[in-house]
Amino acid sequence: MSQSQLPGVPNLLLGFNDLSVLRSVIRGYVTYTRRAVPSSQTRDIQLHLLEDVYRRLTGIPPGTLEVHIMLLMPEIHALDCAFRGFADFVRQKVPPSKERDETLRDLEGFRQHLARLLPGFRGPAGE
């Protein structure tokens, strides 16, 4: 993964496996949040942003080995929340195991990569 070509525009390079993981995290988080979190303006905006990113990801032709995705600051914040929420859900619902812990480490690494896309970005509440 790397920042890309256009100066000042956050760009995420995603490989084939990254695309699959990101789609799964977004879809799982959106589905869970719609069921478990009461509707609010903030929640609805966040879900709208995630669904827009998801649509862009699903529009990528199958078999694409890597792609650059431009992300806006609000999309990065929404993705950060999705990664944190998905990781929290996994910690609560999946029994501890080596595979679970490796998956959580990978998710955290991806999340931290997102945080590095924009200078000064630390996630909500200054994380």
MMTF fields as JSON, N, C-alpha, C and O atoms, coordinates in Angstrom:
{
  "mmtfVersion": "1.0.0",
  "mmtfProducer": "UNKNOWN",
  "numBonds": 507,
  "numAtoms": 508,
  "numGroups": 127,
  "numChains": 1,
  "numModels": 1,
  "chainsPerModel": [1],
  "groupsPerChain": [127],
  "chainIdList": ["A"],
  "bondAtomList": [4, 2, 8, 6, 12, 10, 16, 14, 20, 18, 24, 22, 28, 26, 32, 30, 36, 34, 40, 38, 44, 42, 48, 46, 52, 50, 56, 54, 60, 58, 64, 62, 68, 66, 72, 70, 76, 74, 80, 78, 84, 82, 88, 86, 92, 90, 96, 94, 100, 98, 104, 102, 108, 106, 112, 110, 116, 114, 120, 118, 124, 122, 128, 126, 132, 130, 136, 134, 140, 138, 144, 142, 148, 146, 152, 150, 156, 154, 160, 158, 164, 162, 168, 166, 172, 170, 176, 174, 180, 178, 184, 182, 188, 186, 192, 190, 196, 194, 200, 198, 204, 202, 208, 206, 212, 210, 216, 214, 220, 218, 224, 222, 228, 226, 232, 230, 236, 234, 240, 238, 244, 242, 248, 246, 252, 250, 256, 254, 260, 258, 264, 262, 268, 266, 272, 270, 276, 274, 280, 278, 284, 282, 288, 286, 292, 290, 296, 294, 300, 298, 304, 302, 308, 306, 312, 310, 316, 314, 320, 318, 324, 322, 328, 326, 332, 330, 336, 334, 340, 338, 344, 342, 348, 346, 352, 350, 356, 354, 360, 358, 364, 362, 368, 366, 372, 370, 376, 374, 380, 378, 384, 382, 388, 386, 392, 390, 396, 394, 400, 398, 404, 402, 408, 406, 412, 410, 416, 414, 420, 418, 424, 422, 428, 426, 432, 430, 436, 434, 440, 438, 444, 442, 448, 446, 452, 450, 456, 454, 460, 458, 464, 462, 468, 466, 472, 470, 476, 474, 480, 478, 484, 482, 488, 486, 492, 490, 496, 494, 500, 498, 504, 502],
  "bondOrderList": [1, 1, 1, 1, 1, 1, 1, 1, 1, 1, 1, 1, 1, 1, 1, 1, 1, 1, 1, 1, 1, 1, 1, 1, 1, 1, 1, 1, 1, 1, 1, 1, 1, 1, 1, 1, 1, 1, 1, 1, 1, 1, 1, 1, 1, 1, 1, 1, 1, 1, 1, 1, 1, 1, 1, 1, 1, 1, 1, 1, 1, 1, 1, 1, 1, 1, 1, 1, 1, 1, 1, 1, 1, 1, 1, 1, 1, 1, 1, 1, 1, 1, 1, 1, 1, 1, 1, 1, 1, 1, 1, 1, 1, 1, 1, 1, 1, 1, 1, 1, 1, 1, 1, 1, 1, 1, 1, 1, 1, 1, 1, 1, 1, 1, 1, 1, 1, 1, 1, 1, 1, 1, 1, 1, 1, 1],
  "groupList": [{"groupName": "MET", "atomNameList": ["N", "CA", "C", "O"], "elementList": ["N", "C", "C", "O"], "formalChargeList": [0, 0, 0, 0], "bondAtomList": [1, 0, 2, 1, 3, 2], "bondOrderList": [1, 1, 2], "singleLetterCode": "M", "chemCompType": "L-PEPTIDE LINKING"}, {"groupName": "SER", "atomNameList": ["N", "CA", "C", "O"], "elementList": ["N", "C", "C", "O"], "formalChargeList": [0, 0, 0, 0], "bondAtomList": [1, 0, 2, 1, 3, 2], "bondOrderList": [1, 1, 2], "singleLetterCode": "S", "chemCompType": "L-PEPTIDE LINKING"}, {"groupName": "GLN", "atomNameList": ["N", "CA", "C", "O"], "elementList": ["N", "C", "C", "O"], "formalChargeList": [0, 0, 0, 0], "bondAtomList": [1, 0, 2, 1, 3, 2], "bondOrderList": [1, 1, 2], "singleLetterCode": "Q", "chemCompType": "L-PEPTIDE LINKING"}, {"groupName": "LEU", "atomNameList": ["N", "CA", "C", "O"], "elementList": ["N", "C", "C", "O"], "formalChargeList": [0, 0, 0, 0], "bondAtomList": [1, 0, 2, 1, 3, 2], "bondOrderList": [1, 1, 2], "singleLetterCode": "L", "chemCompType": "L-PEPTIDE LINKING"}, {"groupName": "PRO", "atomNameList": ["N", "CA", "C", "O"], "elementList": ["N", "C", "C", "O"], "formalChargeList": [0, 0, 0, 0], "bondAtomList": [1, 0, 2, 1, 3, 2], "bondOrderList": [1, 1, 2], "singleLetterCode": "P", "chemCompType": "L-PEPTIDE LINKING"}, {"groupName": "GLY", "atomNameList": ["N", "CA", "C", "O"], "elementList": ["N", "C", "C", "O"], "formalChargeList": [0, 0, 0, 0], "bondAtomList": [1, 0, 2, 1, 3, 2], "bondOrderList": [1, 1, 2], "singleLetterCode": "G", "chemCompType": "PEPTIDE LINKING"}, {"groupName": "VAL", "atomNameList": ["N", "CA", "C", "O"], "elementList": ["N", "C", "C", "O"], "formalChargeList": [0, 0, 0, 0], "bondAtomList": [1, 0, 2, 1, 3, 2], "bondOrderList": [1, 1, 2], "singleLetterCode": "V", "chemCompType": "L-PEPTIDE LINKING"}, {"groupName": "ASN", "atomNameList": ["N", "CA", "C", "O"], "elementList": ["N", "C", "C", "O"], "formalChargeList": [0, 0, 0, 0], "bondAtomList": [1, 0, 2, 1, 3, 2], "bondOrderList": [1, 1, 2], "singleLetterCode": "N", "chemCompType": "L-PEPTIDE LINKING"}, {"groupName": "PHE", "atomNameList": ["N", "CA", "C", "O"], "elementList": ["N", "C", "C", "O"], "formalChargeList": [0, 0, 0, 0], "bondAtomList": [1, 0, 2, 1, 3, 2], "bondOrderList": [1, 1, 2], "singleLetterCode": "F", "chemCompType": "L-PEPTIDE LINKING"}, {"groupName": "ASP", "atomNameList": ["N", "CA", "C", "O"], "elementList": ["N", "C", "C", "O"], "formalChargeList": [0, 0, 0, 0], "bondAtomList": [1, 0, 2, 1, 3, 2], "bondOrderList": [1, 1, 2], "singleLetterCode": "D", "chemCompType": "L-PEPTIDE LINKING"}, {"groupName": "ARG", "atomNameList": ["N", "CA", "C", "O"], "elementList": ["N", "C", "C", "O"], "formalChargeList": [0, 0, 0, 0], "bondAtomList": [1, 0, 2, 1, 3, 2], "bondOrderList": [1, 1, 2], "singleLetterCode": "R", "chemCompType": "L-PEPTIDE LINKING"}, {"groupName": "ILE", "atomNameList": ["N", "CA", "C", "O"], "elementList": ["N", "C", "C", "O"], "formalChargeList": [0, 0, 0, 0], "bondAtomList": [1, 0, 2, 1, 3, 2], "bondOrderList": [1, 1, 2], "singleLetterCode": "I", "chemCompType": "L-PEPTIDE LINKING"}, {"groupName": "TYR", "atomNameList": ["N", "CA", "C", "O"], "elementList": ["N", "C", "C", "O"], "formalChargeList": [0, 0, 0, 0], "bondAtomList": [1, 0, 2, 1, 3, 2], "bondOrderList": [1, 1, 2], "singleLetterCode": "Y", "chemCompType": "L-PEPTIDE LINKING"}, {"groupName": "THR", "atomNameList": ["N", "CA", "C", "O"], "elementList": ["N", "C", "C", "O"], "formalChargeList": [0, 0, 0, 0], "bondAtomList": [1, 0, 2, 1, 3, 2], "bondOrderList": [1, 1, 2], "singleLetterCode": "T", "chemCompType": "L-PEPTIDE LINKING"}, {"groupName": "ALA", "atomNameList": ["N", "CA", "C", "O"], "elementList": ["N", "C", "C", "O"], "formalChargeList": [0, 0, 0, 0], "bondAtomList": [1, 0, 2, 1, 3, 2], "bondOrderList": [1, 1, 2], "singleLetterCode": "A", "chemCompType": "L-PEPTIDE LINKING"}, {"groupName": "HIS", "atomNameList": ["N", "CA", "C", "O"], "elementList": ["N", "C", "C", "O"], "formalChargeList": [0, 0, 0, 0], "bondAtomList": [1, 0, 2, 1, 3, 2], "bondOrderList": [1, 1, 2], "singleLetterCode": "H", "chemCompType": "L-PEPTIDE LINKING"}, {"groupName": "GLU", "atomNameList": ["N", "CA", "C", "O"], "elementList": ["N", "C", "C", "O"], "formalChargeList": [0, 0, 0, 0], "bondAtomList": [1, 0, 2, 1, 3, 2], "bondOrderList": [1, 1, 2], "singleLetterCode": "E", "chemCompType": "L-PEPTIDE LINKING"}, {"groupName": "CYS", "atomNameList": ["N", "CA", "C", "O"], "elementList": ["N", "C", "C", "O"], "formalChargeList": [0, 0, 0, 0], "bondAtomList": [1, 0, 2, 1, 3, 2], "bondOrderList": [1, 1, 2], "singleLetterCode": "C", "chemCompType": "L-PEPTIDE LINKING"}, {"groupName": "LYS", "atomNameList": ["N", "CA", "C", "O"], "elementList": ["N", "C", "C", "O"], "formalChargeList": [0, 0, 0, 0], "bondAtomList": [1, 0, 2, 1, 3, 2], "bondOrderList": [1, 1, 2], "singleLetterCode": "K", "chemCompType": "L-PEPTIDE LINKING"}],
  "groupTypeList": [0, 1, 2, 1, 2, 3, 4, 5, 6, 4, 7, 3, 3, 3, 5, 8, 7, 9, 3, 1, 6, 3, 10, 1, 6, 11, 10, 5, 12, 6, 13, 12, 13, 10, 10, 14, 6, 4, 1, 1, 2, 13, 10, 9, 11, 2, 3, 15, 3, 3, 16, 9, 6, 12, 10, 10, 3, 13, 5, 11, 4, 4, 5, 13, 3, 16, 6, 15, 11, 0, 3, 3, 0, 4, 16, 11, 15, 14, 3, 9, 17, 14, 8, 10, 5, 8, 14, 9, 8, 6, 10, 2, 18, 6, 4, 4, 1, 18, 16, 10, 9, 16, 13, 3, 10, 9, 3, 16, 5, 8, 10, 2, 15, 3, 14, 10, 3, 3, 4, 5, 8, 10, 5, 4, 14, 5, 16],
  "groupIdList": [1, 2, 3, 4, 5, 6, 7, 8, 9, 10, 11, 12, 13, 14, 15, 16, 17, 18, 19, 20, 21, 22, 23, 24, 25, 26, 27, 28, 29, 30, 31, 32, 33, 34, 35, 36, 37, 38, 39, 40, 41, 42, 43, 44, 45, 46, 47, 48, 49, 50, 51, 52, 53, 54, 55, 56, 57, 58, 59, 60, 61, 62, 63, 64, 65, 66, 67, 68, 69, 70, 71, 72, 73, 74, 75, 76, 77, 78, 79, 80, 81, 82, 83, 84, 85, 86, 87, 88, 89, 90, 91, 92, 93, 94, 95, 96, 97, 98, 99, 100, 101, 102, 103, 104, 105, 106, 107, 108, 109, 110, 111, 112, 113, 114, 115, 116, 117, 118, 119, 120, 121, 122, 123, 124, 125, 126, 127],
  "secStructList": [7, 7, 7, 7, 1, 1, 6, 6, 1, 7, 3, 3, 3, 3, 3, 2, 2, 2, 2, 2, 2, 2, 2, 2, 2, 2, 2, 2, 2, 2, 2, 2, 2, 2, 2, 2, 1, 7, 7, 7, 2, 2, 2, 2, 2, 2, 2, 2, 2, 2, 2, 2, 2, 2, 2, 2, 2, 2, 6, 1, 7, 6, 6, 7, 7, 3, 3, 3, 3, 3, 7, 7, 2, 2, 2, 2, 2, 2, 2, 2, 2, 2, 2, 2, 2, 2, 2, 2, 2, 2, 2, 2, 2, 1, 7, 7, 7, 2, 2, 2, 2, 2, 2, 2, 2, 2, 2, 2, 2, 2, 2, 2, 2, 2, 2, 2, 6, 1, 6, 6, 7, 7, 7, 4, 4, 4, 7],
  "xCoordList": [0.85, 0.0, 0.894, 1.945, 0.475, 1.265, 0.427, -0.633, 0.928, 0.303, 0.653, 1.643, -0.148, 0.056, 0.244, 0.642, -0.053, 0.358, -0.071, 0.745, -1.246, -1.723, -1.331, -1.746, -0.527, -0.11, -1.309, -2.202, -1.315, -2.365, -3.661, -4.564, -3.777, -4.993, -4.653, -3.861, -5.249, -4.96, -5.367, -6.494, -4.455, -4.643, -4.159, -3.079, -4.924, -4.595, -4.387, -5.264, -3.233, -2.964, -3.42, -2.931, -4.349, -4.891, -4.551, -4.74, -4.047, -3.823, -5.084, -6.081, -5.029, -6.185, -6.755, -7.965, -5.905, -6.384, -6.889, -7.856, -6.234, -6.691, -8.12, -8.933, -8.419, -9.769, -10.803, -11.839, -10.509, -11.433, -11.638, -12.768, -10.554, -10.644, -11.425, -12.316, -11.094, -11.76, -13.259, -14.07, -13.628, -15.056, -15.735, -16.829, -15.094, -15.685, -15.846, -16.877, -14.837, -14.911, -16.039, -16.847, -16.086, -17.127, -18.508, -19.384, -18.713, -20.03, -20.435, -21.574, -19.519, -19.836, -20.155, -21.113, -19.358, -19.566, -20.882, -21.629, -21.172, -22.422, -23.623, -24.575, -23.579, -24.689, -24.895, -26.022, -23.828, -23.926, -24.435, -25.319, -23.878, -24.238, -25.701, -26.374, -26.199, -27.624, -28.532, -29.599, -28.106, -28.927, -28.749, -29.699, -27.534, -27.221, -27.146, -27.248, -26.972, -26.782, -27.993, -28.358, -28.615, -29.781, -29.41, -28.304, -30.356, -30.139, -29.858, -30.503, -28.885, -28.563, -27.956, -27.584, -27.859, -27.277, -25.833, -25.427, -25.066, -23.663, -23.553, -22.781, -24.32, -24.282, -24.671, -24.009, -25.74, -26.229, -25.241, -25.079, -24.581, -23.561, -22.395, -21.903, -21.956, -20.844, -21.174, -20.345, -22.372, -22.755, -22.863, -22.505, -23.35, -23.429, -22.021, -21.805, -21.081, -19.698, -19.114, -18.483, -19.325, -18.807, -19.445, -18.769, -20.733, -21.408, -20.891, -20.799, -20.557, -19.969, -18.604, -18.308, -17.777, -16.472, -16.679, -15.989, -17.61, -17.899, -18.315, -17.853, -19.179, -19.603, -18.418, -18.324, -17.52, -16.326, -15.476, -14.925, -15.378, -14.586, -15.223, -14.522, -16.549, -17.217, -17.254, -17.494, -17.016, -16.965, -15.643, -15.486, -14.693, -13.389, -13.52, -14.027, -13.067, -13.222, -12.559, -11.49, -13.202, -12.614, -11.238, -11.012, -10.35, -9.014, -8.033, -6.858, -8.489, -7.59, -6.577, -6.949, -5.295, -4.265, -4.007, -3.701, -4.125, -3.995, -4.68, -4.838, -5.082, -5.808, -5.54, -5.343, -5.536, -5.427, -6.833, -7.625, -7.142, -8.437, -8.196, -7.456, -8.818, -8.735, -9.749, -10.892, -9.33, -10.187, -10.245, -9.234, -11.425, -11.606, -11.423, -11.58, -11.092, -10.889, -12.08, -11.862, -13.34, -14.467, -14.536, -14.974, -14.107, -14.096, -13.036, -13.256, -11.894, -10.842, -11.323, -11.086, -11.996, -12.561, -13.58, -13.574, -14.454, -15.465, -14.809, -15.232, -13.783, -13.071, -12.366, -12.339, -11.807, -11.173, -12.189, -11.903, -13.364, -14.422, -14.837, -15.072, -14.927, -15.315, -14.275, -14.635, -13.002, -11.954, -11.98, -11.879, -12.115, -12.16, -13.397, -13.315, -14.54, -15.774, -15.736, -16.185, -15.203, -15.09, -14.159, -14.46, -13.029, -12.076, -12.716, -12.526, -13.466, -14.155, -15.15, -15.244, -15.891, -16.869, -16.162, -16.625, -15.05, -14.297, -13.797, -13.881, -13.278, -12.793, -13.908, -13.67, -15.136, -16.263, -16.825, -17.243, -16.839, -17.571, -16.717, -17.222, -15.436, -14.576, -13.636, -12.91, -13.653, -12.767, -11.296, -10.898, -10.498, -9.076, -8.41, -8.636, -7.601, -6.82, -5.693, -5.704, -4.74, -3.625, -4.144, -3.712, -5.062, -5.61, -6.367, -6.21, -7.183, -7.917, -6.951, -7.128, -5.931, -4.976, -4.184, -3.897, -3.831, -3.128, -4.028, -3.578, -5.285, -6.241, -6.397, -6.415, -6.509, -6.637, -5.384, -5.484, -4.203, -2.96, -2.932, -2.531, -3.361, -3.4, -4.38, -4.09, -5.545, -6.527, -5.97, -6.173, -5.28, -4.69, -3.608, -3.493, -2.827, -1.816, -2.442, -1.949, -3.513, -4.238, -4.806, -4.718, -5.377, -5.956, -4.877, -5.103, -3.736, -2.651, -2.135, -1.723, -2.158, -1.776, -2.758, -2.343, -4.034, -5.028, -4.728, -4.832, -4.356, -4.079, -2.89, -2.825, -1.957, -0.781, -1.068, -0.223, -2.234, -2.54, -2.612, -2.262, -3.065, -3.186, -2.378, -2.468, -1.597, -0.816, -1.724, -2.751, -1.335, -2.082, -3.305, -3.928, -3.675, -4.858, -4.536, -3.544, -5.36, -5.162, -6.424, -6.45, -7.446, -8.706, -9.572, -9.101, -10.819, -11.717, -11.168, -10.488, -11.468, -11.098, -9.598, -9.136, -8.817, -7.374, -6.649, -5.561, -7.221, -6.563, -5.232, -4.539],
  "yCoordList": [-1.172, 0.0, 1.233, 1.245, 2.265, 3.492, 4.69, 4.574, 5.864, 7.084, 7.196, 6.618, 7.936, 7.876, 9.2, 10.192, 9.193, 10.148, 11.593, 12.48, 11.879, 13.256, 13.946, 13.528, 15.008, 15.699, 16.257, 16.873, 16.036, 16.584, 15.792, 16.109, 14.766, 13.952, 12.583, 11.844, 12.24, 10.931, 9.813, 9.773, 8.935, 7.842, 6.572, 6.556, 5.533, 4.271, 3.234, 3.025, 2.588, 1.515, 0.214, -0.16, -0.463, -1.712, -2.86, -2.772, -3.937, -5.163, -6.009, -5.665, -7.119, -8.0, -8.424, -8.333, -8.887, -9.326, -8.156, -8.297, -6.993, -5.805, -5.442, -5.089, -5.53, -5.211, -6.101, -5.629, -7.379, -8.335, -8.047, -8.06, -7.788, -7.51, -6.227, -6.19, -5.181, -3.899, -4.009, -3.464, -4.708, -4.918, -5.654, -5.277, -6.698, -7.484, -6.672, -6.76, -5.882, -5.055, -4.035, -3.868, -3.362, -2.348, -2.984, -2.492, -4.065, -4.701, -5.191, -4.985, -5.835, -6.326, -5.197, -5.283, -4.146, -3.02, -2.313, -1.985, -2.075, -1.397, -2.227, -1.692, -3.521, -4.405, -4.394, -4.244, -4.549, -4.559, -3.217, -3.178, -2.123, -0.793, -0.477, 0.11, -0.857, -0.621, -1.333, -0.827, -2.508, -3.291, -2.865, -2.904, -2.459, -2.29, -0.843, -0.591, 0.098, 1.489, 2.31, 2.307, 3.01, 3.831, 4.873, 5.414, 5.124, 6.089, 7.471, 7.906, 8.14, 9.528, 10.14, 9.427, 11.442, 12.1, 11.641, 11.354, 11.573, 11.161, 9.734, 9.466, 8.821, 7.424, 7.306, 6.603, 7.987, 7.877, 8.445, 7.889, 9.548, 10.113, 9.146, 8.895, 8.604, 7.659, 6.441, 6.009, 5.889, 4.729, 5.076, 4.267, 6.26, 6.708, 6.782, 6.326, 7.348, 7.435, 6.047, 5.801, 5.141, 3.778, 3.055, 2.328, 3.252, 2.616, 3.165, 2.424, 4.45, 5.019, 4.395, 4.054, 4.247, 3.607, 2.166, 1.688, 1.473, 0.078, -0.04, -0.937, 0.855, 0.825, 1.018, 0.359, 1.921, 2.115, 0.846, 0.481, 0.184, -1.042, -2.178, -2.948, -2.283, -3.368, -3.094, -4.008, -1.84, -1.502, -1.86, -1.715, -2.325, -2.708, -4.095, -5.018, -4.246, -5.542, -6.683, -6.506, -7.86, -9.035, -9.344, -9.173, -9.792, -10.152, -8.999, -9.2, -7.795, -6.654, -6.878, -7.126, -6.789, -7.088, -5.944, -6.177, -4.7, -3.562, -2.357, -2.255, -1.449, -0.266, 0.868, 0.64, 2.087, 3.269, 3.787, 3.949, 4.044, 4.58, 5.944, 6.053, 6.984, 8.302, 8.361, 7.93, 8.892, 8.978, 10.417, 11.119, 10.832, 12.131, 11.967, 10.87, 13.059, 13.006, 12.368, 11.514, 12.745, 12.096, 10.588, 9.825, 10.159, 8.722, 8.013, 6.898, 8.654, 8.06, 7.933, 6.914, 8.963, 8.88, 7.746, 6.99, 7.622, 6.566, 5.188, 4.268, 5.046, 3.769, 3.454, 2.303, 4.465, 4.277, 3.732, 2.785, 4.336, 3.858, 2.435, 1.622, 2.134, 0.784, -0.239, -1.303, 0.065, -0.861, -1.064, -2.193, 0.033, -0.093, -0.87, -1.737, -0.559, -1.256, -2.721, -3.566, -3.029, -4.422, -5.183, -6.312, -4.576, -5.227, -5.459, -6.52, -4.486, -4.654, -5.807, -6.614, -5.875, -6.955, -8.319, -9.257, -8.42, -9.68, -10.056, -11.218, -9.078, -9.363, -9.909, -10.779, -9.387, -9.819, -11.164, -11.955, -11.431, -12.595, -13.79, -14.911, -13.573, -14.669, -15.055, -14.211, -16.332, -16.771, -16.504, -16.596, -16.174, -15.925, -17.113, -18.272, -16.796, -17.809, -17.088, -15.864, -17.847, -17.266, -16.578, -15.472, -17.224, -16.663, -15.351, -14.375, -15.343, -14.121, -12.98, -11.857, -13.273, -12.246, -11.735, -10.541, -12.616, -12.189, -11.302, -10.302, -11.673, -10.876, -9.49, -8.488, -9.432, -8.14, -7.285, -6.071, -7.912, -7.167, -6.609, -5.466, -7.42, -6.966, -5.809, -4.833, -5.926, -4.836, -3.552, -2.468, -3.668, -2.489, -1.878, -0.656, -2.713, -2.201, -1.448, -0.393, -1.979, -1.316, 0.008, 1.023, 0.004, 1.217, 2.28, 3.456, 1.883, 2.84, 3.379, 4.536, 2.54, 3.022, 4.104, 5.117, 3.896, 4.918, 6.216, 7.302, 6.1, 7.286, 8.071, 9.29, 7.384, 8.068, 8.751, 9.496, 8.515, 9.131, 10.65, 11.348, 11.154, 12.607, 13.069, 12.482, 14.107, 14.63, 15.04, 15.689, 14.656, 15.054, 14.206, 14.384, 13.287, 12.457, 11.429, 10.709, 11.356, 10.382, 9.577, 8.756, 9.785, 9.1, 9.946, 10.943, 9.574, 10.315, 10.382, 9.466, 11.446, 11.659, 11.62, 11.287, 11.963, 12.074, 10.777, 10.781, 9.654, 8.364, 8.314, 7.298],
  "zCoordList": [0.0, 0.0, 0.0, 0.641, -0.719, -0.7, -1.056, -1.671, -0.652, -1.116, -2.578, -3.027, -3.335, -4.759, -5.438, -4.828, -6.725, -7.707, -7.531, -7.783, -7.133, -7.108, -5.801, -4.721, -5.911, -4.689, -3.917, -4.499, -2.621, -1.772, -1.763, -0.99, -2.606, -2.635, -2.059, -2.643, -0.91, -0.319, -1.268, -1.76, -1.507, -2.438, -1.767, -1.176, -1.848, -1.217, -2.31, -3.149, -2.301, -3.238, -2.584, -1.517, -3.225, -2.697, -3.624, -4.837, -3.042, -3.791, -3.797, -3.163, -4.523, -4.672, -3.323, -3.114, -2.401, -1.084, -0.251, 0.498, -0.379, 0.349, -0.041, 0.814, -1.334, -1.811, -1.135, -0.669, -1.091, -0.482, 1.0, 1.488, 1.712, 3.148, 3.391, 4.24, 2.651, 2.849, 2.571, 3.32, 1.505, 1.218, 2.366, 2.785, 2.875, 3.958, 5.231, 5.898, 5.573, 6.775, 6.641, 7.554, 5.506, 5.307, 5.367, 6.079, 4.635, 4.592, 5.977, 6.396, 6.69, 8.034, 9.0, 9.767, 8.965, 9.864, 9.565, 10.486, 8.296, 7.918, 8.361, 8.929, 8.104, 8.478, 9.992, 10.462, 10.745, 12.204, 12.729, 13.584, 12.22, 12.712, 12.438, 13.285, 11.274, 10.966, 11.96, 12.306, 12.421, 13.354, 14.804, 15.586, 15.166, 16.587, 17.07, 18.271, 16.166, 16.575, 16.147, 14.972, 17.085, 16.721, 15.657, 15.644, 14.787, 13.722, 14.307, 15.261, 13.716, 14.054, 12.804, 11.871, 12.788, 11.62, 11.415, 10.289, 12.488, 12.397, 11.874, 10.954, 12.454, 12.014, 10.554, 9.79, 10.155, 8.787, 7.771, 6.685, 8.121, 7.23, 7.1, 6.0, 8.234, 8.212, 7.345, 6.544, 7.5, 6.712, 5.23, 4.374, 4.927, 3.526, 2.917, 1.794, 3.649, 3.166, 2.929, 1.901, 3.882, 3.731, 2.553, 1.825, 2.369, 1.24, -0.093, -1.072, -0.135, -1.352, -1.645, -2.79, -0.614, -0.804, -1.238, -2.138, -0.619, -0.962, -2.43, -3.135, -2.886, -4.295, -5.235, -6.271, -4.867, -5.699, -5.728, -6.766, -4.584, -4.52, -5.314, -5.97, -5.256, -5.981, -7.482, -8.27, -7.885, -9.309, -9.958, -11.171, -9.166, -9.701, -10.326, -9.688, -11.565, -12.253, -11.484, -10.901, -11.487, -10.826, -11.425, -12.623, -10.585, -11.046, -11.082, -11.391, -10.775, -10.731, -9.615, -8.468, -9.958, -8.97, -8.012, -6.842, -8.488, -7.596, -8.211, -9.428, -7.335, -7.784, -6.798, -5.604, -7.317, -6.462, -6.198, -7.126, -4.936, -4.535, -3.898, -2.92, -4.451, -3.828, -2.695, -2.851, -1.562, -0.391, 0.117, 0.157, 0.497, 1.127, 2.633, 3.17, 3.305, 4.759, 5.483, 6.343, 5.173, 5.869, 5.598, 6.459, 4.41, 4.113, 4.942, 5.414, 5.121, 5.949, 7.395, 8.043, 7.896, 9.256, 9.353, 10.325, 8.355, 8.364, 8.306, 9.006, 7.478, 7.396, 8.716, 9.15, 9.34, 10.637, 11.648, 12.38, 11.676, 12.584, 12.243, 13.138, 10.96, 10.54, 10.985, 11.489, 10.807, 11.241, 12.752, 13.232, 13.502, 14.962, 15.4, 16.269, 14.798, 15.155, 14.797, 15.572, 13.631, 13.201, 14.137, 14.526, 14.504, 15.413, 16.783, 17.379, 17.285, 18.575, 18.508, 19.433, 17.404, 17.218, 17.226, 17.874, 16.51, 16.457, 17.853, 18.251, 18.595, 19.957, 20.852, 21.689, 20.666, 21.494, 21.075, 21.921, 19.774, 19.272, 18.882, 18.812, 18.627, 18.173, 19.31, 19.834, 19.69, 20.776, 20.435, 19.274, 21.448, 21.199, 20.502, 20.852, 19.528, 18.814, 18.091, 17.96, 17.635, 16.89, 15.628, 15.301, 14.923, 13.684, 13.954, 13.221, 15.007, 15.349, 15.67, 15.196, 16.476, 16.857, 15.654, 15.57, 14.729, 13.514, 12.658, 12.097, 12.565, 11.798, 12.411, 11.695, 13.731, 14.415, 14.226, 14.049, 14.263, 14.02, 12.597, 12.381, 11.632, 10.238, 10.071, 9.378, 10.714, 10.647, 11.246, 10.697, 12.354, 12.995, 12.104, 12.018, 11.452, 10.533, 9.375, 8.975, 8.842, 7.747, 8.25, 7.559, 9.424, 10.013, 10.22, 9.934, 10.704, 10.907, 9.58, 9.489, 8.557, 7.222, 6.758, 6.195, 6.988, 6.65, 7.391, 6.821, 8.665, 9.476, 8.929, 9.09, 8.288, 7.738, 6.402, 5.904, 5.817, 4.522, 4.604, 3.652, 5.74, 5.89, 7.085, 8.163, 6.903, 8.027, 9.182, 8.983, 10.374, 11.565, 11.853, 12.899, 10.964, 11.214, 12.28, 12.172, 13.299, 14.386, 14.641, 15.558, 13.871, 14.128, 15.033, 15.58, 15.203, 16.085, 17.513, 17.978, 18.167, 19.571, 19.788, 20.879, 18.738, 18.871, 19.104, 19.679, 18.672, 18.865, 18.145, 18.199]
}
